[in-house]
């Protein structure tokens, strides 16, 4: 975990400048590089120096590439407070900053407060002339000059919550979404007008507005408005449609409509990132109508949609080329447990072209304005994530000097792909980490990712949370454990049917069968001591850890549960979580019982194995009360447990030292419980 983790890779609209964020042991800074020599021009441009738990997000370059804008600090919790894991007495804030990139040692300048209650609204949009920035926060749109001479002010007063702002190509208008009670509109603000214009308003929910290159048209997504008194337990499809509207008059028409089968539902993976107005008057969008997450394009004038990415794979990151004639994307085509970068013509008619491949992984592609260069982030099984330039020969690392010279690549293991089946016939993929030069049989550990819409791969992950988890699995292997990272049903990149498997989550937790299968698979390996199997994971992986210990202590002899869910029924009955009972479902009582029966808390009576519980008490994803409640039940049953509680930390720990502390505790806990068989106190 000594390597800097790269994220937020962006390219300027004009010129060849790119930028990204490096998180080096919790110290986050902006870096930039300029073409054509990205390798030798990479440089750090901010000078933050502390592992202080203040993330950098929503990085944007102005279209001219002269300035970078970003958000510093985390979103707000239900108490309207930004995360403060260092427990500063003055608290912490979430703020928007701008930085001049061509001025030597220029300090960042404050543009205004963000104060966003949802990380999805951390979205800065910059005007085409590079002079203005708009963002959504506190249910309003805020406008600031990039030079900081005009601090952020409320752009417009509109009922409901104003989100998803988008500048028109001429910079004279902003399209945005106005979220109302049970419905939403796409609206346009005119800088020279005095009222809002709504596009084809209806009782439904409209979102994701996209401008055509000439600024005359806007395409957007429409789904049905809210309906009450629907039963909770049945899983319903979510049909959707694309509408296109005249930006001047607001008159709209249907462009494309999905079917009504489950696979026709709005795609969960890339519905937002894939929707683009491209060249030749075509609209690019994603659909899972054939069971895989694929890209399509359709003429803005109407007609049949063209499938751009046929095959048995899923598309993930999506961007347009500089001329908008190509779609550049990442997928697991021909390499199911990795990612590579591909491209395909927007108009279709040509096969997809692989831009990277082999035993490396690549994601988050961007292209510079001239279309000469494609850059991405990437990793391997033994090299952590770094920025790369895609070349005719493969890829070339950028900012190599930021990678510690003593990073232990030579000591890491290369995980092997394994494929096995659950008891009900579901095919599962995983990665097995076997320790070097092990003598005799070794303890085994099952690792479960969170999400659950995630996929662990054969290399360092593209998300910081799982980049860390991959490092921990390597560390555990170095300490003599065989670690099986299992991609259980509900995960991504194996098709929609796998991701949306029936009788899962609170509706039956059928995915737990996959964890038992992973434990049995470990027991079958000649290198593994079948009587010393443990498991660990975070969030949804914490839930599955608790399920394993509660339901199968005879198989799983110890576990480490990071901020796991322990009682699904709470999410059905308590706001601000699902709050589904507020919609008056007719099967409420049955649903709550089913949710309880799908939860670890329901099986504490058969929980025997020791557990280490790790949780930050400002968790905004899984309420800390889930761990509080579980501990009381464990005490009542005299179950041995230990706890590592991190005051003021959130779900994905913001302080690097907290990750190291938690992962060190994890390894030491398994050493004591699995390797040495020490007894853990019951704390009762």
C-alpha positions as CSV (number, residue, x, y, z in Angstrom):
1,X,0.0,0.0,0.0
2,X,3.0,2.3,-0.4
3,X,2.1,3.1,-4.1
4,X,0.2,6.2,-5.0
5,X,-3.3,5.4,-6.2
6,X,-4.4,7.2,-9.4
7,X,-8.0,8.3,-10.0
8,X,-10.0,11.0,-11.8
9,X,-8.1,10.9,-15.1
10,X,-9.3,13.7,-17.3
11,X,-8.3,15.4,-20.6
12,X,-8.7,19.0,-21.7
13,X,-11.1,19.6,-24.6
14,X,-8.4,21.5,-26.5
15,X,-4.7,20.7,-26.5
16,X,-3.1,17.6,-25.1
17,X,-3.1,18.2,-21.3
18,X,-4.3,15.5,-19.0
19,X,-4.7,15.5,-15.2
20,X,-5.3,13.0,-12.4
21,X,-5.3,12.6,-8.6
22,X,-2.6,10.6,-6.8
23,X,-3.3,9.4,-3.3
24,X,0.1,8.6,-1.8
25,X,-0.3,7.1,1.7
26,X,-3.3,9.3,2.2
27,X,-1.7,12.5,0.9
28,X,-3.8,13.5,-2.1
29,X,-2.5,15.8,-4.9
30,X,-3.2,16.8,-8.5
31,X,-0.8,15.8,-11.2
32,X,-0.7,16.9,-14.9
33,X,1.1,15.9,-18.0
34,X,1.3,17.3,-21.5
35,X,1.6,15.6,-24.9
36,X,3.3,14.6,-26.9
37,X,5.9,13.7,-24.2
38,X,3.5,12.7,-21.3
39,X,6.2,10.6,-19.7
40,X,8.7,13.4,-19.1
41,X,6.2,16.2,-18.4
42,X,4.3,14.6,-15.6
43,X,4.4,16.7,-12.5
44,X,2.7,17.4,-9.2
45,X,0.8,20.7,-9.1
46,X,-0.7,20.9,-5.7
47,X,1.2,20.5,-2.4
48,X,-1.0,18.9,0.2
49,X,1.1,17.1,2.7
50,X,-1.0,15.3,5.3
51,X,-2.9,12.1,5.5
52,X,-5.9,14.1,6.8
53,X,-8.8,12.2,5.3
54,X,-9.9,15.0,3.0
55,X,-10.6,13.4,-0.5
56,X,-10.2,15.1,-3.8
57,X,-13.1,14.5,-6.2
58,X,-14.8,15.8,-9.4
59,X,-11.5,16.8,-11.0
60,X,-12.1,18.8,-14.2
61,X,-9.8,20.7,-16.6
62,X,-11.1,23.8,-18.2
63,X,-11.6,23.3,-22.0
64,X,-8.4,25.3,-22.7
65,X,-6.4,23.2,-20.2
66,X,-5.2,26.3,-18.3
67,X,-6.9,25.5,-15.0
68,X,-8.0,22.5,-12.9
69,X,-11.1,22.5,-10.7
70,X,-11.8,20.0,-8.0
71,X,-13.8,19.3,-4.8
72,X,-11.9,18.9,-1.5
73,X,-13.6,17.2,1.3
74,X,-16.4,14.6,1.6
75,X,-20.1,14.7,1.2
76,X,-22.4,15.5,4.1
77,X,-24.0,13.0,6.4
78,X,-27.6,13.1,7.7
79,X,-26.5,15.7,10.3
80,X,-25.2,17.9,7.4
81,X,-21.6,17.5,8.4
82,X,-18.7,16.7,6.2
83,X,-16.5,13.8,7.2
84,X,-13.9,14.7,9.8
85,X,-11.9,11.5,10.5
86,X,-9.1,13.5,12.1
87,X,-11.6,14.8,14.6
88,X,-10.6,18.4,14.1
89,X,-12.2,20.7,16.6
90,X,-13.3,23.1,13.9
91,X,-14.8,20.4,11.8
92,X,-14.3,19.9,8.1
93,X,-15.9,21.3,4.9
94,X,-16.5,20.2,1.4
95,X,-15.3,23.0,-1.0
96,X,-14.7,23.7,-4.6
97,X,-11.2,25.0,-5.6
98,X,-9.5,26.1,-8.9
99,X,-5.8,26.1,-9.7
100,X,-4.0,27.9,-12.5
101,X,-1.7,25.2,-14.1
102,X,0.7,27.4,-16.0
103,X,1.5,29.8,-13.1
104,X,4.4,28.5,-11.1
105,X,3.5,27.5,-7.5
106,X,0.1,29.2,-7.8
107,X,-2.0,28.4,-4.7
108,X,-5.5,26.8,-5.1
109,X,-8.3,29.4,-4.8
110,X,-11.6,28.8,-3.2
111,X,-14.6,29.2,-5.4
112,X,-17.3,28.2,-3.0
113,X,-18.9,25.6,-0.7
114,X,-20.0,22.2,-2.1
115,X,-21.8,20.8,1.0
116,X,-23.3,17.9,-1.0
117,X,-25.4,15.4,0.8
118,X,-24.9,12.8,-2.0
119,X,-21.6,11.9,-3.6
120,X,-23.4,11.6,-6.9
121,X,-23.9,15.4,-7.0
122,X,-20.1,16.1,-6.8
123,X,-20.1,17.2,-10.4
124,X,-18.5,20.4,-11.6
125,X,-19.3,21.5,-15.1
126,X,-17.2,24.2,-16.8
127,X,-18.4,26.5,-19.5
128,X,-17.0,26.1,-23.1
129,X,-15.1,29.4,-22.8
130,X,-13.4,28.1,-19.6
131,X,-14.6,31.1,-17.6
132,X,-17.4,29.8,-15.5
133,X,-18.2,26.7,-13.4
134,X,-21.6,25.4,-12.2
135,X,-22.3,22.6,-9.7
136,X,-25.2,21.1,-7.8
137,X,-25.2,21.3,-4.0
138,X,-27.9,21.6,-1.3
139,X,-30.6,21.0,-3.9
140,X,-29.5,24.1,-5.9
141,X,-27.3,25.1,-8.7
142,X,-24.3,27.3,-7.9
143,X,-22.3,29.5,-10.4
144,X,-18.8,30.8,-9.9
145,X,-16.2,32.4,-12.1
146,X,-13.1,30.2,-12.6
147,X,-10.8,33.1,-11.8
148,X,-12.5,33.4,-8.4
149,X,-13.5,37.0,-8.8
150,X,-17.2,36.0,-8.5
151,X,-17.6,33.6,-5.6
152,X,-20.3,30.9,-5.9
153,X,-23.9,32.2,-5.8
154,X,-27.2,30.5,-6.4
155,X,-27.9,30.4,-10.1
156,X,-31.6,30.0,-10.1
157,X,-34.5,29.4,-7.7
158,X,-36.5,26.3,-8.7
159,X,-38.8,24.0,-6.8
160,X,-37.4,20.6,-5.8
161,X,-33.7,19.6,-6.2
162,X,-31.7,20.9,-9.1
163,X,-29.0,18.4,-10.3
164,X,-27.0,17.2,-13.3
165,X,-26.2,20.6,-14.9
166,X,-24.9,20.6,-18.5
167,X,-23.7,23.7,-20.4
168,X,-24.9,24.3,-24.0
169,X,-22.1,24.3,-26.6
170,X,-22.4,28.1,-26.9
171,X,-22.3,28.6,-23.2
172,X,-25.6,30.6,-23.2
173,X,-27.8,28.0,-21.5
174,X,-27.6,25.3,-18.8
175,X,-29.7,22.2,-19.0
176,X,-30.4,20.5,-15.7
177,X,-32.8,18.1,-13.9
178,X,-35.4,19.4,-11.5
179,X,-36.3,16.5,-9.1
180,X,-39.8,16.8,-7.7
181,X,-42.0,14.6,-5.5
182,X,-42.3,11.3,-7.5
183,X,-41.3,12.8,-10.8
184,X,-38.7,15.0,-12.4
185,X,-38.2,17.4,-15.3
186,X,-35.4,18.3,-17.7
187,X,-35.2,22.1,-17.7
188,X,-33.2,24.8,-19.4
189,X,-31.8,28.0,-17.8
190,X,-31.1,30.9,-20.2
191,X,-28.5,33.4,-19.1
192,X,-30.4,36.1,-21.0
193,X,-33.9,35.0,-19.9
194,X,-36.0,35.4,-16.8
195,X,-37.8,32.0,-16.6
196,X,-37.1,28.3,-16.8
197,X,-38.1,26.2,-19.8
198,X,-39.2,22.6,-19.3
199,X,-38.7,19.9,-22.0
200,X,-41.8,17.7,-22.7
201,X,-42.8,17.7,-19.0
202,X,-44.8,14.6,-17.8
203,X,-45.6,12.6,-14.7
204,X,-42.5,10.5,-15.2
205,X,-38.9,10.9,-14.2
206,X,-36.5,12.5,-16.7
207,X,-32.8,12.7,-16.2
208,X,-29.3,12.7,-17.9
209,X,-29.7,15.6,-20.4
210,X,-27.2,15.7,-23.3
211,X,-26.8,18.5,-25.8
212,X,-26.3,18.0,-29.5
213,X,-23.1,19.6,-30.9
214,X,-25.1,22.4,-32.6
215,X,-27.0,23.1,-29.3
216,X,-30.4,22.7,-31.0
217,X,-31.4,19.4,-29.4
218,X,-31.3,17.7,-26.0
219,X,-31.6,13.9,-25.5
220,X,-32.6,12.5,-22.1
221,X,-33.7,9.4,-20.3
222,X,-37.3,8.9,-19.1
223,X,-38.5,6.3,-16.6
224,X,-41.9,5.9,-14.9
225,X,-42.9,8.1,-12.0
226,X,-43.3,6.7,-8.5
227,X,-46.2,4.3,-7.8
228,X,-47.3,3.5,-4.3
229,X,-48.9,0.4,-2.8
230,X,-46.8,-2.0,-4.9
231,X,-45.6,-5.2,-3.3
232,X,-42.0,-5.2,-2.2
233,X,-41.0,-8.8,-2.7
234,X,-41.5,-9.2,-6.5
235,X,-38.6,-7.8,-8.6
236,X,-40.1,-5.7,-11.3
237,X,-38.5,-4.6,-14.6
238,X,-37.8,-0.9,-15.1
239,X,-38.7,0.0,-18.7
240,X,-37.2,3.2,-20.0
241,X,-37.0,5.4,-23.0
242,X,-34.9,8.0,-24.8
243,X,-36.6,11.3,-25.6
244,X,-35.3,14.1,-27.7
245,X,-36.5,17.7,-27.4
246,X,-36.1,21.0,-29.3
247,X,-33.9,23.1,-26.9
248,X,-35.6,26.3,-28.1
249,X,-39.2,25.3,-27.8
250,X,-39.2,22.5,-25.3
251,X,-41.2,20.3,-27.7
252,X,-40.1,16.6,-27.4
253,X,-40.7,13.3,-28.9
254,X,-39.9,9.6,-28.2
255,X,-36.6,8.5,-29.8
256,X,-36.3,5.0,-28.6
257,X,-38.1,2.7,-26.1
258,X,-36.9,-0.4,-24.3
259,X,-38.9,-3.6,-24.0
260,X,-40.6,-4.6,-20.8
261,X,-38.7,-7.7,-19.9
262,X,-36.3,-7.7,-16.9
263,X,-33.2,-7.5,-19.2
264,X,-34.8,-4.4,-20.8
265,X,-34.5,-2.4,-17.6
266,X,-32.3,0.7,-17.4
267,X,-28.8,-0.7,-17.3
268,X,-27.2,-0.3,-13.9
269,X,-23.6,-0.3,-14.9
270,X,-23.2,2.6,-17.4
271,X,-26.5,4.2,-18.2
272,X,-25.1,7.7,-17.3
273,X,-21.5,7.5,-18.7
274,X,-22.7,5.8,-21.9
275,X,-25.3,8.3,-23.0
276,X,-23.7,10.7,-25.4
277,X,-24.6,12.9,-28.5
278,X,-22.0,11.7,-31.0
279,X,-20.9,12.6,-34.5
280,X,-23.2,12.4,-37.6
281,X,-26.2,13.2,-35.4
282,X,-26.2,9.9,-33.6
283,X,-26.9,9.1,-30.0
284,X,-24.9,6.5,-28.1
285,X,-26.4,4.6,-25.2
286,X,-26.2,1.4,-23.2
287,X,-28.7,-1.4,-23.0
288,X,-28.8,-4.9,-21.6
289,X,-31.6,-6.1,-23.9
290,X,-29.5,-9.2,-24.9
291,X,-28.4,-10.0,-21.4
292,X,-25.0,-8.2,-21.6
293,X,-24.2,-4.5,-21.1
294,X,-23.6,-3.3,-24.6
295,X,-23.4,-0.1,-26.5
296,X,-25.9,1.0,-29.2
297,X,-26.3,4.1,-31.4
298,X,-29.4,5.6,-33.0
299,X,-29.9,8.5,-35.4
300,X,-31.3,11.5,-33.7
301,X,-34.0,11.6,-36.4
302,X,-35.2,8.1,-35.3
303,X,-35.1,4.6,-36.7
304,X,-33.6,1.4,-35.5
305,X,-30.8,1.2,-33.0
306,X,-27.5,-0.3,-34.1
307,X,-25.7,-2.7,-31.8
308,X,-22.0,-1.5,-31.6
309,X,-20.5,-4.1,-29.2
310,X,-21.8,-7.6,-29.9
311,X,-20.4,-10.5,-27.9
312,X,-20.3,-12.4,-24.6
313,X,-18.9,-9.6,-22.5
314,X,-19.9,-6.3,-20.7
315,X,-18.9,-2.8,-21.3
316,X,-17.8,-0.5,-18.4
317,X,-16.0,2.8,-18.8
318,X,-17.2,4.8,-21.9
319,X,-16.0,8.0,-23.5
320,X,-16.1,9.5,-27.0
321,X,-13.1,10.2,-29.2
322,X,-12.1,13.8,-29.7
323,X,-14.0,13.9,-33.0
324,X,-17.0,12.0,-31.5
325,X,-16.8,9.5,-34.3
326,X,-15.6,6.7,-32.1
327,X,-16.6,5.2,-28.8
328,X,-13.6,4.3,-26.6
329,X,-14.5,1.9,-23.8
330,X,-13.2,-0.6,-21.4
331,X,-14.6,-4.2,-21.2
332,X,-13.8,-7.8,-20.4
333,X,-14.1,-8.9,-24.0
334,X,-12.0,-12.1,-24.6
335,X,-10.5,-11.7,-21.0
336,X,-13.4,-12.2,-18.6
337,X,-11.5,-11.4,-15.4
338,X,-9.5,-8.4,-16.6
339,X,-10.2,-5.0,-18.3
340,X,-8.8,-3.7,-21.6
341,X,-9.5,-0.7,-23.7
342,X,-11.3,-1.0,-27.1
343,X,-12.9,1.3,-29.6
344,X,-15.7,1.1,-32.1
345,X,-17.2,3.5,-34.8
346,X,-20.2,5.4,-33.6
347,X,-22.0,4.6,-36.8
348,X,-21.4,0.8,-36.5
349,X,-20.6,-1.4,-39.4
350,X,-17.0,-2.1,-38.3
351,X,-15.8,-4.6,-35.7
352,X,-14.5,-3.5,-32.3
353,X,-10.7,-2.8,-32.2
354,X,-8.6,-3.8,-29.2
355,X,-6.3,-1.0,-28.1
356,X,-4.7,-2.9,-25.2
357,X,-4.5,-6.6,-24.2
358,X,-2.5,-9.3,-22.6
359,X,-1.9,-10.0,-18.9
360,X,-2.3,-6.3,-18.0
361,X,-5.4,-4.4,-17.1
362,X,-6.6,-0.9,-18.3
363,X,-9.5,1.3,-17.5
364,X,-10.7,5.0,-17.5
365,X,-9.6,5.8,-21.1
366,X,-9.4,9.5,-22.3
367,X,-8.4,11.0,-25.6
368,X,-6.8,14.4,-26.1
369,X,-8.3,17.0,-28.4
370,X,-6.3,16.2,-31.6
371,X,-7.2,12.6,-31.3
372,X,-3.5,11.7,-31.4
373,X,-3.2,10.2,-27.9
374,X,-5.2,7.9,-25.7
375,X,-4.3,7.6,-22.0
376,X,-5.7,5.4,-19.3
377,X,-5.1,3.9,-15.9
378,X,-3.8,0.4,-15.6
379,X,-2.2,-2.3,-13.4
380,X,-0.9,-5.8,-13.4
381,X,-1.0,-8.7,-10.9
382,X,2.2,-7.4,-9.3
383,X,2.3,-3.7,-10.4
384,X,-0.2,-1.3,-8.7
385,X,-2.4,1.1,-10.6
386,X,-0.6,3.9,-12.5
387,X,-1.4,6.2,-15.5
388,X,-0.4,5.1,-18.9
389,X,-0.2,6.3,-22.5
390,X,-1.7,3.8,-24.9
391,X,0.8,3.2,-27.8
392,X,1.0,1.0,-30.9
393,X,3.2,-1.4,-28.9
394,X,0.9,-1.5,-25.8
395,X,1.3,1.1,-23.1
396,X,3.9,3.3,-21.5
397,X,3.8,4.2,-17.8
398,X,3.5,7.9,-16.9
399,X,4.9,9.4,-13.7
400,X,7.1,6.4,-12.9
401,X,9.0,8.5,-10.5
402,X,6.0,8.5,-8.2
403,X,6.1,4.7,-7.8
404,X,8.3,3.8,-4.8
405,X,11.6,2.2,-5.9
406,X,11.2,-0.4,-3.2
407,X,7.7,-1.4,-4.1
408,X,7.7,-5.2,-3.6
409,X,6.6,-6.4,-7.0
410,X,9.1,-9.2,-7.0
411,X,7.7,-10.6,-3.7
412,X,4.1,-10.6,-4.8
413,X,2.2,-13.6,-6.0
414,X,0.4,-13.8,-9.3
415,X,-3.1,-15.0,-8.5
416,X,-4.6,-17.7,-10.7
417,X,-8.1,-17.8,-12.2
418,X,-10.3,-20.5,-10.7
419,X,-13.8,-21.5,-11.8
420,X,-16.1,-23.7,-9.7
421,X,-19.8,-24.2,-9.1
422,X,-22.2,-23.5,-6.2
423,X,-24.4,-26.2,-4.9
424,X,-27.3,-25.0,-7.1
425,X,-25.2,-25.0,-10.3
426,X,-24.1,-21.4,-10.6
427,X,-20.7,-21.0,-12.2
428,X,-18.4,-18.8,-10.1
429,X,-15.1,-17.1,-10.9
430,X,-12.4,-16.4,-8.4
431,X,-8.7,-15.6,-7.9
432,X,-6.5,-17.8,-5.7
433,X,-3.5,-16.3,-4.0
434,X,-1.1,-19.1,-3.0
435,X,1.9,-18.3,-0.7
436,X,5.4,-18.7,-2.1
437,X,7.4,-21.7,-0.9
438,X,4.7,-22.9,1.6
439,X,5.8,-25.9,3.7
440,X,2.9,-28.2,4.5
441,X,-0.7,-27.3,4.5
442,X,-1.6,-23.7,5.1
443,X,-4.8,-21.9,6.4
444,X,-7.3,-20.8,3.9
445,X,-9.3,-17.5,3.7
446,X,-12.3,-16.6,1.5
447,X,-12.5,-12.9,0.6
448,X,-15.8,-11.4,-0.5
449,X,-16.0,-8.0,-2.2
450,X,-18.7,-5.4,-1.3
451,X,-21.1,-3.6,-3.5
452,X,-22.3,-6.2,-4.4
453,X,-22.1,-4.9,-8.0
454,X,-18.3,-5.4,-8.2
455,X,-15.8,-7.8,-9.8
456,X,-12.5,-8.7,-8.4
457,X,-9.8,-9.3,-11.0
458,X,-6.4,-10.8,-11.8
459,X,-4.6,-7.7,-10.7
460,X,-4.7,-4.5,-8.7
461,X,-8.2,-3.1,-8.8
462,X,-9.4,0.2,-10.3
463,X,-11.3,1.3,-7.2
464,X,-9.2,2.5,-4.2
465,X,-11.2,0.3,-1.8
466,X,-10.4,-2.9,-3.7
467,X,-6.9,-1.8,-4.7
468,X,-6.3,-1.8,-0.9
469,X,-8.1,-5.2,-0.5
470,X,-6.0,-6.7,-3.3
471,X,-2.9,-5.5,-1.4
472,X,-4.2,-7.0,1.8
473,X,-4.8,-10.4,0.1
474,X,-1.2,-10.2,-1.2
475,X,-0.1,-9.5,2.4
476,X,-2.1,-12.4,3.8
477,X,-0.5,-14.7,1.2
478,X,2.9,-13.5,2.2
479,X,2.1,-14.5,5.7
480,X,1.3,-18.0,4.7
481,X,-2.5,-18.0,3.8
482,X,-4.2,-19.3,0.7
483,X,-6.7,-16.6,-0.2
484,X,-9.6,-17.2,-2.5
485,X,-11.3,-14.0,-3.7
486,X,-14.7,-15.1,-5.0
487,X,-16.9,-13.3,-7.4
488,X,-20.3,-14.4,-6.1
489,X,-23.6,-13.9,-7.9
490,X,-24.7,-10.3,-7.8
491,X,-21.3,-9.2,-9.2
492,X,-20.8,-7.5,-12.5
493,X,-19.2,-8.5,-15.9
494,X,-20.7,-12.0,-16.1
495,X,-24.0,-10.8,-17.6
496,X,-27.2,-9.4,-16.2
497,X,-28.7,-12.7,-15.1
498,X,-25.7,-13.3,-12.8
499,X,-25.9,-9.7,-11.4
500,X,-29.7,-9.8,-10.9
501,X,-29.9,-13.4,-9.6
502,X,-33.2,-14.3,-8.0
503,X,-33.8,-14.8,-4.2
504,X,-30.8,-12.7,-3.3
505,X,-30.0,-9.9,-0.9
506,X,-32.9,-9.4,1.6
507,X,-35.1,-11.6,-0.6
508,X,-33.4,-14.8,0.4
509,X,-29.6,-14.3,0.4
510,X,-29.1,-17.1,-2.2
511,X,-25.7,-15.6,-2.9
512,X,-24.5,-17.0,0.4
513,X,-24.4,-20.4,-1.2
514,X,-21.5,-19.2,-3.3
515,X,-19.5,-18.4,-0.1
516,X,-20.0,-21.9,1.2
517,X,-18.9,-23.2,-2.2
518,X,-15.8,-21.1,-2.0
519,X,-15.0,-22.5,1.5
520,X,-15.5,-26.0,0.2
521,X,-13.3,-25.3,-2.8
522,X,-10.5,-24.2,-0.5
523,X,-10.9,-27.3,1.6
524,X,-10.4,-29.4,-1.6
525,X,-7.0,-27.9,-2.4
526,X,-4.1,-30.1,-1.4
527,X,-2.2,-27.0,-0.2
528,X,-4.9,-26.0,2.3
529,X,-5.7,-27.2,5.8
530,X,-9.4,-27.8,5.6
531,X,-9.9,-27.4,9.3
532,X,-8.5,-23.9,9.2
533,X,-10.8,-21.9,6.9
534,X,-11.6,-18.2,7.7
535,X,-13.3,-15.4,5.7
536,X,-13.2,-11.7,5.5
537,X,-14.7,-8.8,3.6
538,X,-16.2,-5.3,3.8
539,X,-19.6,-3.9,3.4
540,X,-21.6,-6.5,1.5
541,X,-18.5,-8.7,2.1
542,X,-18.9,-8.0,5.8
543,X,-22.5,-9.1,5.6
544,X,-21.4,-12.4,3.9
545,X,-18.6,-12.8,6.5
546,X,-21.2,-12.6,9.3
547,X,-23.5,-15.0,7.4
548,X,-20.7,-17.5,7.2
549,X,-19.9,-17.3,10.9
550,X,-23.5,-17.4,11.9
551,X,-24.7,-20.2,9.7
552,X,-21.6,-22.3,9.2
553,X,-19.2,-22.0,12.1
554,X,-18.2,-25.6,11.5
555,X,-16.7,-24.5,8.1
556,X,-15.6,-21.0,8.8
557,X,-13.5,-21.0,12.0
558,X,-12.8,-17.2,12.2
559,X,-13.8,-14.0,10.4
560,X,-13.1,-10.3,10.0
561,X,-16.2,-8.2,9.3
562,X,-15.6,-4.7,8.0
563,X,-18.7,-2.5,8.4
564,X,-21.1,-5.3,7.3
565,X,-24.9,-5.4,7.1
566,X,-26.4,-7.6,9.9
567,X,-30.1,-6.9,9.7
568,X,-31.7,-6.2,6.3
569,X,-35.1,-5.5,7.9
570,X,-33.9,-2.2,9.2
571,X,-33.3,-1.0,5.6
572,X,-36.9,-1.7,4.8
573,X,-38.4,0.0,7.8
574,X,-36.1,3.0,8.7
575,X,-35.4,6.2,6.9
576,X,-33.2,7.6,5.4
577,X,-32.4,4.1,4.0
578,X,-34.8,2.3,1.7
579,X,-37.8,3.5,3.7
580,X,-40.0,1.3,1.4
581,X,-42.7,0.9,4.0
582,X,-43.5,4.6,3.5
583,X,-44.9,3.6,0.1
584,X,-47.5,1.4,1.8
585,X,-46.7,-2.0,0.2
586,X,-49.4,-4.7,0.7
587,X,-46.7,-7.4,1.6
588,X,-44.9,-5.3,4.2
589,X,-45.1,-7.8,7.0
590,X,-44.0,-10.7,4.9
591,X,-41.2,-8.6,3.4
592,X,-39.8,-7.6,6.8
593,X,-39.8,-11.2,7.9
594,X,-38.1,-12.3,4.7
595,X,-35.5,-9.6,5.2
596,X,-34.9,-10.7,8.8
597,X,-34.5,-14.3,7.8
598,X,-31.9,-13.3,5.2
599,X,-29.8,-11.5,7.8
600,X,-26.9,-12.7,10.1
601,X,-28.7,-11.4,13.2
602,X,-31.3,-14.1,12.7
603,X,-28.7,-16.9,13.1
604,X,-26.7,-15.6,16.0
605,X,-27.9,-18.7,18.0
606,X,-25.7,-20.9,15.9
607,X,-22.7,-18.5,15.7
608,X,-19.7,-20.1,17.4
609,X,-16.6,-18.8,15.6
610,X,-14.6,-15.7,16.7
611,X,-15.0,-12.5,14.8
612,X,-13.2,-9.2,14.6
613,X,-15.6,-6.3,13.9
614,X,-14.2,-3.2,12.3
615,X,-16.4,-0.1,11.7
616,X,-16.2,3.7,11.5
617,X,-18.9,5.4,13.4
618,X,-19.6,8.1,10.8
619,X,-20.4,5.4,8.2
620,X,-22.8,6.9,5.6
621,X,-23.4,3.6,3.8
622,X,-24.0,1.0,6.5
623,X,-25.2,2.5,9.7
624,X,-23.0,2.0,12.7
625,X,-26.0,0.8,14.5
626,X,-25.8,-2.5,12.6
627,X,-22.6,-3.3,14.4
628,X,-23.9,-2.0,17.8
629,X,-26.9,-4.3,17.5
630,X,-24.8,-7.3,16.5
631,X,-22.5,-6.9,19.4
632,X,-25.3,-7.0,21.9
633,X,-26.6,-10.3,20.3
634,X,-23.1,-11.8,20.3
635,X,-22.7,-10.9,24.0
636,X,-26.0,-12.6,24.8
637,X,-24.9,-15.8,23.1
638,X,-21.3,-15.7,24.6
639,X,-19.8,-15.5,21.1
640,X,-16.1,-14.5,21.1
641,X,-15.4,-11.2,19.4
642,X,-13.1,-8.3,19.2
643,X,-13.7,-4.8,17.9
644,X,-11.8,-2.1,16.2
645,X,-13.9,1.1,16.2
646,X,-12.7,4.1,14.3
647,X,-14.3,7.3,15.6
648,X,-15.4,9.8,12.9
649,X,-14.4,7.5,10.1
650,X,-16.7,6.7,7.2
651,X,-17.5,3.6,5.2
652,X,-14.5,3.7,2.8
653,X,-11.8,4.8,5.3
654,X,-10.5,8.2,4.4
655,X,-7.3,8.0,6.4
656,X,-4.6,5.7,5.0
657,X,-3.3,5.0,8.5
658,X,-6.7,3.6,9.4
659,X,-6.5,1.1,6.5
660,X,-3.1,0.0,7.6
661,X,-4.2,-0.3,11.2
662,X,-7.3,-2.3,10.2
663,X,-5.4,-4.6,7.8
664,X,-2.7,-5.2,10.3
665,X,-5.3,-6.1,12.9
666,X,-6.9,-8.5,10.4
667,X,-3.7,-10.4,9.7
668,X,-2.9,-10.6,13.4
669,X,-6.4,-11.8,14.3
670,X,-6.2,-14.6,11.8
671,X,-2.7,-15.5,13.0
672,X,-4.1,-15.9,16.5
673,X,-7.3,-17.7,15.7
674,X,-6.5,-19.8,12.7
675,X,-2.7,-20.4,12.9
676,X,-2.2,-20.7,16.6
677,X,-5.8,-21.6,17.7
678,X,-5.8,-19.1,20.5
679,X,-9.1,-18.5,22.3
680,X,-10.8,-15.1,22.0
681,X,-12.7,-13.6,24.9
682,X,-16.4,-13.3,24.8
683,X,-16.6,-9.8,26.3
684,X,-19.7,-10.7,28.2
